[in-house]
Amino acid sequence: MSFKFNIESTPIEGVKILTPSKFEDTRGALWSAITPDLNKQLNVPHPFAHTKYASNFTNVLRGIHGDFESWKLVTVLSGYIQQVVVDNRKENDTYLQSLSWLMDAANPKMILIPPGCGNAFKSLSDSLYMYSLAYPSLYNDFDKQFTLKWDDPKFNIRWQGEQPTLSHRDE
């Protein structure tokens, strides 16, 4: 059984949409999130070595957070979310532009987010979200992160659903 990815580029440099091939039978479905050659395919300089999970209630909004060192590969494992990426790289023509996708576990997709782009998502149902990180050596991301205002009109994000539940950091 060979697992491959359909990889699509987006208008923001480095942001890619990955759709994994799925094996389906009467038991359900099987697909891969990370394979040995994925870093080469994506041109990511460090291996994906750290994976985090976020369990979320409906209308929870997390982000917009990022840093200038780590690559993120994100997906939803259960539920339904709105995924958002904002380019925070001043040298890019797409600086402060955003992209948004609706994602659900039934139709697996992953979004590759390069360093310098902010990551955010809103849980449109109870959900489980996964993000794998690739970064140099022992990089600790929290003290090097930036936070962008989730409802700043210059990003032109049309958040779905009701008023979000936010952390103190995101308020």
N, C-alpha and C positions, 0 to 999 in steps of 0.2 A: 504494500500500500504506500503510495507516494503522496506526500502532502506538498502542495504548491500554493502560491499566492498570486492573485491578480493584483498588480500594483498600479494605482492611478496617481498621477500628479495632480496638484491643485494650483490655483493662482498664487498661493503663497509659497515661495521657494522653500523646499525641504519638507513641507507638509505633504504626506501621502496617505491615501486610503488603501488599505490592504483587505482584500476579500479572500479568506482561505478556502481552499477546496475542501469539500465535506464528503465524507463517506457516510451514507445513510442506508439503513436496513430496518427490519421490523423491530429492532431493539431501540432505535433512535439514531443519533448522529455522532460523528467523531471528526474532529479537525485539530490542527495544531496552531499554536500561537507563536512559538519561537522554534526555529530549526537551526541546525549548525551553520547553514550557509546564508541565513537571513541577513546578518550584518553585512556580508559582502554585497548581497542584492540591493540593500538599502544604502550602502556607502556610509554606515555608522562606524566611527573609529574605535569604539569600545564595545565589549560584549554586554548584552543585557544580563545583568547580574543581580539585580535587586527588584523584587516584585512586592507591591503593596496592594491592599484591598480596601475598599470603602463600602460599608453597608449603609444604605441611605433610605430614609423614609420619603414618601411622596412630597414633592415641592422643596426638597433640600437643594440648595445651590452651593456648589463648592468651586471656589476660584474667583477671579482669574489670577493664577499664580504661575510663576516660571523662574528660570534662572538662565545664565549664559554659559553653562557647562554641560548640562545633562540632556540626553535624548529621552523621550518618553514614547512608549508604545501602549496605547490605551484601548480598552474595550469594555463592553458591558456583558456580565456573565448571567445576570438575571434581571428581568424588568425592562424598563423603557426609559431612555434618557435623551436629553438634548445635549450634544457635545459641541463645544465652542473652542476655537483657537484664535488668538489675537497675536499678530506680529508686533513685537516690541523691539525690533532691531532698527535703530535710527538710520542705518546705512541702506536699508532696503526701500525700493519703490513702494512696497506694500506695508510700510510702517503704519501701525495702528489700524490696519484693515483686519476684519474678522471673517471667519468661516464658521458655518453652523451645520450640523447634521442631526437627524433623528436616528437613534440606534436602539436596537432591541436584541435580546439574546437569541431569538428565533432565526434571525438573519445575521450571523456573525460578521462583523467588520472590525478592523482595528485602524486607528489613526496614529501615524508616526508624527511626532511633534519635535522639531529640532530645537537646539539651544536658542534662547532669545525669544521664543514664542510662549505666550501665556496659555495655560490649559484651564478650562472650566467646564463644568457640566451641571445640568439641572435634572434631578430625578423626577420623571413624570409619573412614576409609580414606585412602589418599594423596589429597590434595585441593589445589585451587587456590582461594583465597578472595580476593574483591575488596571493597574498601570505598572509596567516594567520599565526600569530605568537603566540607562547605559551612561556611565560617566567615568572620568579618570580616577584611578586608584581608590583612595579612601575618602573621596569627596562627600562631605556632609552638606546636604542641600538647604536645610532650613535657614541658616543664618546668611545665605547668599541669595535668597529668593527675592523676587519683586512681586508686588501685589498691585493689580490694576482694579479700578472701581468697576464692579460688575454691571452697573447701569449707566456708565458714562455714555452720553449720546454720541460722542465722536466715533465709537466702535460700531454703531448702527446694528446692535444685536436686538433681535425681537425674541425675547424670552417667552417660552410657551407656558401655559398653565397659570395657576394662581400666584399671588404674592409669595416669594420664596422664604424659606427658613434659612437664615444666614448665621455664620459664626461671628463672633465679635470682630475678628480680623477682616471679614468681608463686608461688615456694615460700614 
